[in-house]
Amino acid sequence: MINKRYYKENLRIAFPVILSFAGQQLVQVVDTIMVGRLGAVELSAVSLSSAIIVNVMMIGLGIAMALTPLTGIHYARGEKEQCNILFKNSLLLNIMMSIVLCGLLCVINPCLQYFGQPQSVLDTLNGYYYTVTFSLIPYLIFMTFKQYLEGLGNTFYAMLITIGCNILNVILNFGFIYGYMGFPELGVTGAGVATLISRLVMPIAIFIVVYFKKEYKSYFVSQQTTDNSQQSLTKFPELQSSRIPELFKVGYPIATQMTVELFSLTFMTIMMGWLGEKTLAANQIAQTMIGLSFMIANGVAAASTILVSHDLGRKDVVSIKYHAYSAIHLGIAIMLFFALLYAFGGEFLSRIFSTDDEVIAIATKLFLVVAVFEIFDGTQVTTLGALRGLTDVKRPMYYALVCYLLVEIPVGYILGFKIGLGAIGVVGGFMAGLILAAILFLMRFRKLTVKLKVEN
């Protein structure tokens, strides 16, 4: 399935998403570097907080992501009013979800003491934990606009806003973590305050863009109503009881799949905590870089979702296959580059994040295991992107439950603690789950494309 046109189309859509995702992860990289300079305890506090918060945040992101393929299908058919209705219902749903998730995170925090984590870490994380928690509300509002514009085939504006706010976040980090530029020195809490402020700016900026851009006015303004007036973006007459269940039907399996995968990473972080502060800090370094490479491949997956959903709306089975497989090939190529980087530059990368020799030694070994599974990670995420474009989300959810809960966590525990491989064994369990996921997602996509060809 090789055709230059489809690679170019994927890259055209994916490039802004890649910059956006990579920018988000680079902020996490910068946070980790800056906090890492404060010490292993502070780095561990950010690691544990991030693992919990991101895990819960995936529920909201998964629900928000349902908007892209559903909008893409209607966009390909020229059904602007349906796109508008979907957006407004999704915005209401995501605001409600963000409030619920913040409440959930506030309940989780006091329970962390029962998970065997070092008390020094628990005493340090509260300020960072709560500020980042409440940043989820503006962030999920921004994500609604972002996913909607992606459904319309535009990934550029969200990229600009994300990069701009990431730069703001880094500047604020310098101020609030270390007390530069006249800001109060807040340490770990400062990193959370910087995140909160930058995420408050994001929905404001994207609202301004879509509200005043003429090319999107027809998507954000309803057709003539009974009183011969037009309803704008700021009004909600199109809220329909059937639309929120439709969005939830597609969104909750995506959310479950993403949450299960990240839960496995969270549990991996918890298991690393059982091995001590140094191992937990080393794990944060490895996971930060894993997140960077994953986000780049995930940008290609997002492009696959957009293009495949448009092809599905036009019932173009040939283009579905070409767009999907070109995305998979690009994902593999990206992850191969990172695999080589981690295999041969793991120690160099570790020294960027930490000055602790023991932390560096552990992280370097972890990077060797990470290098082995990168290609499988790229394959599974890009194939999953194509499946979402087909709105096939429930079966991948079941696959994720098997791969990450029944394979990854038990295998990681057995290798790490029963066999005695320690941190390397825990990461080895993650590799086993990714390999199985890549195989199952590919098999599912091939089966669906055969079925679509027969039906059309």
C-alpha positions in Angstrom: 0.0 0.0 0.0 2.5 2.6 -1.2 1.4 5.8 -3.0 3.3 9.1 -2.5 0.1 11.2 -2.6 -1.3 9.6 0.5 2.0 10.0 2.4 2.0 13.7 1.5 -1.7 14.1 2.6 -0.9 12.4 5.9 2.1 14.6 6.5 0.2 17.8 5.5 -2.4 17.1 8.2 -0.1 15.4 10.7 2.7 18.0 10.7 0.8 20.7 12.7 -0.6 18.0 15.1 2.9 16.6 15.6 4.3 20.0 16.4 1.3 20.6 18.8 1.7 17.2 20.5 5.5 17.4 20.6 5.3 20.9 22.0 3.0 19.6 24.8 5.4 16.9 25.6 8.4 19.1 25.4 6.9 21.2 28.1 6.7 18.1 30.2 10.4 17.5 29.3 11.3 21.0 30.4 9.2 20.7 33.6 11.1 17.5 34.3 14.5 19.0 33.7 13.7 22.1 35.8 12.2 20.2 38.7 14.9 17.5 38.4 17.4 20.2 39.4 15.6 20.6 42.7 16.3 17.0 43.6 15.1 13.4 43.3 12.2 13.8 45.7 10.8 16.8 43.8 11.2 14.9 40.5 9.4 11.9 42.0 6.6 14.1 43.2 6.0 15.4 39.7 6.3 11.9 38.3 3.6 10.5 40.6 1.3 13.5 40.3 1.6 13.5 36.5 0.9 9.7 36.3 -2.3 10.1 38.3 -3.6 13.3 36.7 -2.9 12.3 33.1 -4.5 8.9 33.7 -7.8 10.6 34.8 -7.5 13.3 32.1 -7.5 10.6 29.4 -11.1 10.0 30.3 -12.0 13.6 29.3 -9.7 13.5 26.3 -11.2 10.3 25.0 -14.7 11.7 25.2 -13.6 14.9 23.4 -11.9 12.9 20.7 -15.2 11.4 19.6 -16.0 14.7 18.0 -13.3 14.4 15.3 -14.4 11.3 13.3 -18.1 12.2 13.7 -17.5 15.7 12.5 -15.3 14.4 9.7 -18.0 12.1 8.3 -20.5 15.0 8.1 -17.9 17.4 6.8 -17.1 15.1 3.9 -20.8 15.0 3.0 -21.2 18.8 3.2 -23.6 18.7 6.2 -22.5 21.9 8.0 -25.5 22.1 10.3 -24.8 18.6 11.6 -21.2 19.6 12.3 -22.5 22.6 14.2 -24.9 20.6 16.3 -22.2 18.0 17.2 -19.8 20.8 18.3 -22.2 22.5 20.7 -23.3 19.2 22.3 -19.7 18.1 22.6 -18.7 21.4 24.3 -21.5 21.0 26.9 -20.5 17.3 27.5 -16.8 18.2 27.9 -17.4 21.0 30.4 -19.5 18.6 32.5 -16.8 15.9 32.3 -14.0 18.3 33.2 -15.8 19.3 36.5 -16.5 15.6 37.3 -12.9 14.7 36.7 -11.5 17.5 38.9 -13.7 16.2 41.7 -12.5 12.7 41.2 -8.8 13.8 41.3 -9.5 15.7 44.5 -10.9 12.5 46.1 -7.9 10.4 44.8 -5.2 12.6 46.3 -5.7 11.7 50.0 -5.7 8.0 49.0 -2.2 8.0 47.6 -0.7 7.3 51.0 -2.1 3.8 50.8 -0.1 2.9 47.6 3.2 2.4 49.3 4.9 5.6 48.0 7.7 7.4 49.9 6.3 9.8 52.5 8.8 12.5 51.4 7.2 12.4 47.9 3.7 12.6 49.2 4.6 15.6 51.4 5.9 17.5 48.3 3.3 16.9 45.6 0.1 18.7 46.9 0.7 22.1 45.4 1.6 20.8 41.9 -1.2 18.2 42.0 -4.1 20.5 42.8 -3.1 23.4 40.4 -2.7 21.0 37.5 -5.9 19.2 38.4 -8.0 22.4 38.1 -6.2 23.3 34.8 -8.2 20.4 33.2 -11.4 22.5 32.9 -9.9 25.1 30.5 -7.9 22.5 28.8 -10.9 20.3 27.9 -12.7 23.3 26.6 -9.8 24.0 24.3 -9.7 20.4 23.2 -13.3 20.6 22.1 -12.5 23.4 19.7 -9.3 21.5 18.6 -11.0 18.2 17.9 -13.8 20.0 16.0 -11.4 21.9 13.8 -9.5 18.7 13.1 -12.7 17.1 12.0 -13.0 19.9 9.5 -9.5 19.1 8.3 -7.7 22.1 10.0 -4.9 21.3 12.4 -3.0 24.6 12.0 -4.7 27.0 14.5 -4.6 24.6 17.4 -0.9 24.0 16.7 -0.2 27.8 16.8 -2.1 28.2 20.1 -0.5 25.1 21.7 3.0 26.1 20.8 2.4 29.7 21.9 1.0 28.6 25.3 3.8 26.1 25.7 6.3 28.8 25.3 4.4 30.8 27.9 4.4 27.8 30.2 8.2 27.5 30.0 8.7 31.2 30.7 6.4 31.0 33.7 8.2 27.9 34.9 11.4 29.8 35.1 9.6 32.5 37.1 7.5 30.4 39.5 9.9 27.4 40.1 13.1 29.4 40.7 11.7 32.9 41.5 13.2 34.6 38.5 11.9 37.9 36.9 10.3 39.0 40.2 8.0 36.0 40.5 7.6 34.2 43.9 9.8 31.1 44.2 7.3 28.2 44.6 9.5 25.2 43.6 7.4 22.2 42.5 4.2 24.1 43.0 5.4 26.7 40.6 5.4 24.2 37.7 1.7 23.6 38.4 0.9 27.3 38.5 2.6 27.8 35.2 0.6 25.0 33.7 -2.7 26.4 35.0 -2.1 29.9 33.7 -1.0 28.7 30.2 -4.1 26.4 30.0 -6.4 29.3 30.9 -5.1 31.2 27.9 -5.6 28.3 25.4 -9.5 28.2 25.2 -9.6 32.0 25.1 -7.2 32.1 22.2 -8.9 29.4 20.1 -12.3 31.0 20.7 -11.1 34.3 19.3 -9.7 32.5 16.2 -12.8 30.5 15.3 -15.2 33.3 16.1 -13.6 35.8 13.8 -12.4 33.6 11.0 -14.8 33.8 8.0 -14.1 30.3 6.6 -15.5 28.8 9.8 -18.5 31.1 10.3 -20.8 28.8 8.3 -19.8 25.9 10.6 -20.4 27.8 13.8 -23.6 29.6 12.8 -26.9 27.7 12.3 -29.1 27.9 9.3 -32.2 30.2 9.4 -34.4 29.6 12.4 -38.2 30.0 12.6 -37.9 33.7 13.5 -35.6 34.2 10.5 -32.6 34.9 12.7 -29.2 33.2 12.9 -27.9 31.5 16.0 -24.3 32.1 16.7 -21.5 30.1 18.4 -22.4 31.5 21.8 -26.0 30.2 21.7 -27.2 26.6 22.2 -30.6 26.0 20.5 -29.3 22.9 18.8 -28.7 20.9 22.0 -30.2 17.5 21.3 -30.7 14.7 23.7 -29.7 12.2 21.0 -26.4 13.8 20.2 -24.7 13.6 23.6 -25.4 9.8 23.8 -24.0 9.5 20.2 -20.8 11.4 21.3 -20.6 9.3 24.4 -21.1 6.1 22.5 -18.0 6.8 20.4 -16.1 8.6 23.1 -16.3 6.3 26.1 -14.5 3.4 24.4 -11.8 5.8 23.2 -11.6 7.1 26.8 -11.5 3.6 28.3 -8.8 2.4 25.9 -6.6 5.5 26.6 -7.3 5.3 30.3 -6.5 1.6 30.5 -3.2 2.1 28.7 -2.2 5.0 30.9 -3.4 3.2 34.0 -0.9 0.5 33.2 1.8 3.2 33.0 0.5 4.6 36.3 0.7 1.2 37.9 4.2 0.8 36.4 5.1 4.1 38.1 3.7 2.8 41.4 5.7 -0.4 41.1 8.8 1.7 40.4 8.1 3.6 43.6 8.3 0.2 45.4 11.9 0.1 44.2 12.8 3.4 45.8 13.1 7.1 45.0 16.0 6.7 42.6 14.2 4.2 40.5 11.0 6.4 40.5 13.1 9.4 39.3 14.7 7.3 36.6 11.3 6.1 35.5 10.1 9.7 35.1 13.0 10.4 32.8 12.3 7.4 30.6 8.5 8.0 30.6 9.1 11.6 29.6 11.0 10.6 26.5 8.6 7.8 25.8 5.9 10.4 25.9 7.7 12.6 23.4 8.2 9.9 20.8 4.6 8.6 21.3 3.1 12.1 20.9 4.9 12.5 17.5 3.6 9.1 16.3 0.2 10.1 17.8 0.2 13.2 15.5 0.4 10.8 12.5 -2.4 8.7 14.1 -4.6 11.9 14.5 -4.1 12.6 10.8 -5.1 9.1 10.0 -8.3 9.5 12.0 -9.2 12.7 10.1 -8.4 11.4 6.6 -10.0 8.0 7.1 -13.2 9.6 8.5 -13.4 11.8 5.4 -12.9 8.7 3.2 -15.6 6.9 5.2 -18.0 9.8 4.7 -17.4 9.5 0.9 -17.4 5.7 1.1 -14.0 5.6 -0.6 -12.6 2.2 0.6 -9.4 2.4 -1.5 -8.4 5.7 0.0 -9.2 4.4 3.5 -6.6 1.7 3.1 -4.0 3.9 1.5 -4.4 6.7 4.1 -4.2 4.2 6.9 -1.2 2.2 5.8 0.8 5.3 4.8 0.2 6.5 8.4 1.3 3.2 9.8 4.5 3.3 7.7 5.2 6.8 8.8 4.6 5.9 12.5 7.1 3.0 12.2 9.7 5.2 10.6 9.4 7.8 13.4 9.7 5.2 16.1 12.7 3.6 14.5 14.5 6.9 14.7 13.7 7.2 18.4 14.6 3.5 19.0 18.1 4.2 17.7 18.3 7.4 19.7 17.4 5.7 23.0 19.6 2.7 22.3 22.8 4.7 21.6 22.0 7.9 23.4 20.3 6.8 26.6 23.0 7.9 29.0 23.4 11.3 27.3 19.6 11.9 27.6 19.6 10.8 31.2 22.4 13.2 32.1 20.3 16.1 30.7 17.6 15.3 33.3 19.6 14.4 36.3 23.0 14.8 38.0 22.5 11.8 40.2 24.7 9.0 39.0 22.4 6.2 40.3 19.4 7.7 38.7 21.4 8.1 35.4 22.5 4.4 35.5 19.0 3.1 36.0 17.5 5.4 33.3 20.1 4.3 30.8 19.2 0.7 31.3 15.5 1.5 30.9 16.2 3.3 27.6 17.6 0.0 26.2 14.3 -1.8 26.8 12.3 1.2 25.5 14.3 1.1 22.2 13.1 -2.5 21.6 9.4 -1.7 21.8 9.2 1.7 20.0 8.3 0.3 16.6 5.5 -1.7 18.1 4.2 1.4 19.9 4.2 3.3 16.6 2.4 0.5 14.9 -0.4 0.2 17.5 -1.1 4.0 17.8 -1.3 4.7 14.1 -3.5 1.6 13.4 -5.7 2.7 16.3 -6.0 6.1 14.7 -7.3 4.5 11.5 -9.8 2.4 13.5 -11.1 5.6 15.2 -11.6 7.2 11.8 -13.9 4.3 11.0 -15.6 4.9 14.4 -14.6 1.4 15.3 -13.8 2.0 19.0 -15.5 -0.7 21.0 -13.4 -3.7 19.9 -10.1 -1.9 20.4 -11.3 -1.0 23.9 -11.6 -4.7 24.7 -8.2 -5.4 23.1 -6.7 -2.7 25.4 -8.3 -4.3 28.5 -6.6 -7.6 27.6 -3.2 -6.2 26.5 -2.7 -3.7 29.3 -4.5 -5.2 32.3 -4.2 -8.9 31.7 -0.8 -8.9 30.0 1.3 -5.9 30.8 0.7 -5.4 34.5 1.0 -9.1 35.5 4.0 -9.7 33.2 5.7 -6.5 34.5 5.1 -7.6 38.1 6.4 -11.2 37.5 9.5 -10.0 35.6 10.2 -7.2 38.0 9.6 -8.7 41.4 9.2 -12.5 41.1 12.0 -13.1 38.7 14.0 -10.2 40.2 14.7 -8.0 37.1 13.6 -4.9 38.9 12.9 -1.8 36.8 13.9 -3.5 33.6 11.4 -6.2 34.2 8.6 -3.8 34.9 9.2 -2.0 31.6 9.4 -5.4 29.9 5.8 -6.0 30.9 4.8 -2.8 29.1 6.6 -4.0 26.0 4.6 -7.3 26.1 1.3 -5.4 26.1 2.3 -3.1 23.3 3.4 -6.0 21.0 0.1 -7.8 21.5 -1.9 -4.6 21.0 -0.1 -3.8 17.7 -0.9 -7.3 16.4 -4.6 -7.2 17.4 -5.2 -3.7 16.0 -3.7 -4.6 12.7 -5.8 -7.7 12.4 -8.9 -5.8 13.2 -8.2 -3.1 10.6 -7.6 -5.6 7.9 -10.9 -7.4 8.8 -12.9 -4.2 8.6 -11.4 -3.0 5.3 -12.3 -6.4 3.7 -15.8 -6.0 5.1 -16.2 -2.5 3.7 -15.0 -3.6 0.3 -17.6 -6.3 0.1 -20.4 -3.9 1.3 -19.4 -1.3 -1.3 
